[in-house]
Amino acid sequence: MGRMRRVLTRLYPEERELIVRSGGRVRYLRARRPVQIAATALVAGTLLWSAYATTRFLGHDAVVGQLDSVIEALHASNAELSSDLATVNDRFAIQRQSLTATQQTTIDLISSNRALHGKLAELEGRVAAQARRADAFAYAYLGEVEARAAIARAAGRTEHANADLERRLVDRDNRLADLSAERDSLNANVASFRNEVRRLKEDVGTLDYARADLLARLNASERRLRSAVEAKLEVDGARAELGARVAELSDRLEALEAAQYDVVARLGEQADQSSEALRRTLDLAGLDVERLLDRLSRAGEGASGIGGPFLSLDDAPGSELAQKIAVAERRIDDLASLHELMQRLPLSAPLDEYRLTSGYGRRVDPFTSDLAFHSGIDLASRHRAAVHVTSPGTVTFVGWKGGFGKMVEVDHGLGVRTRYGHLSTIFVKRGQVLEFREKVGLVGNTGRSSGEHLHYEVVIDGRPYDPANFIKAGQYVFKN
């Protein structure tokens, strides 16, 4: 949790300060943490909304495809049901035609039977009439003998006719028997056909029920089809609206990206200008800035650990903006590292009020009048003025140290130390961690001193540097 908090604090400091130098002046642009988080959230929200809109757009295409498949399946089912209904209608028509032909055959047989009965009655009437005519003719024109002969002949003819008639009657009886058998067969067929007709009627009823069910299913299918078509039209409308929304968001995203390009470019330029101004400021102190920044980075104080495999984003959406942001972040990180370095360096004066009484370098020794090397600067101030530490650090020495008298030495990290000599009173102890401008003691006249003053030194890697250059650089920065 602590590491995450440090990372967040590193990414979004409470106030990110950008230094802009223009016309010989340095200006500060401050962006507080909410502004930084809001800018990041705006970019992330825009990208997330674009991904969400694209996903919804593709999801609507899938739904439309599924609805088209359902519509095609309903059409196929409708066609299959229509085919089954046509087959049932054909079978019904064939059965009806067969029943009609059977009934017609039965009617024809009955009519033929009636005609045969009529012919038989007619034949019997003709035989009786012939006999009456023969009797009348015999009594009228012939004698008794002739009449008898004629009657005998007529009787012979009658017998012959009767024999022929009997044959014909036998044939008729045979035919009648055949017709009766055929009639019985026809009656059986009629009964069978009636059963078949009854069964067909039942089948027709079943088919009518099936047809009604099919019609109901067809109506339901048509309703579902209309509903699916309406849903498809609605989806098409929603997709068109979504497409317009996506186009609008794309335009807004392009405008936002253009604005972000400008903001990121200006941030990068301002960071570069501020970094360059800070480097020139630190050059006034005669420091090796790159070496100190390298130490700060290796010490883990100027940057957090990063790494991982290289995955190119050249073809990814927004890769150009991401690259510009990455470049701007590197520049801002460089500026932040310079700010961190400046916070570690002693760029302020140890006294609120002072005057320089002896500078750094070669001078005439006040006690021997010989040339000597002065490793610091001497600052005079009011009696028992408070001496302040010039940057945060840890006390490494407290006590009497030869010609320095009462002295305090503070380690500021990165190989930078400061020394405060000739103190009259010391307020700190060894190992104590000091904040910026915390009191370390009071101006005094202890040790090898010709009067009350503060001997102030800046030492880097064991080599003394001119503290006046550090104070001058700090005045330049704090002034602007």
Disulfide bonds with the S-S distance in Angstrom:
none
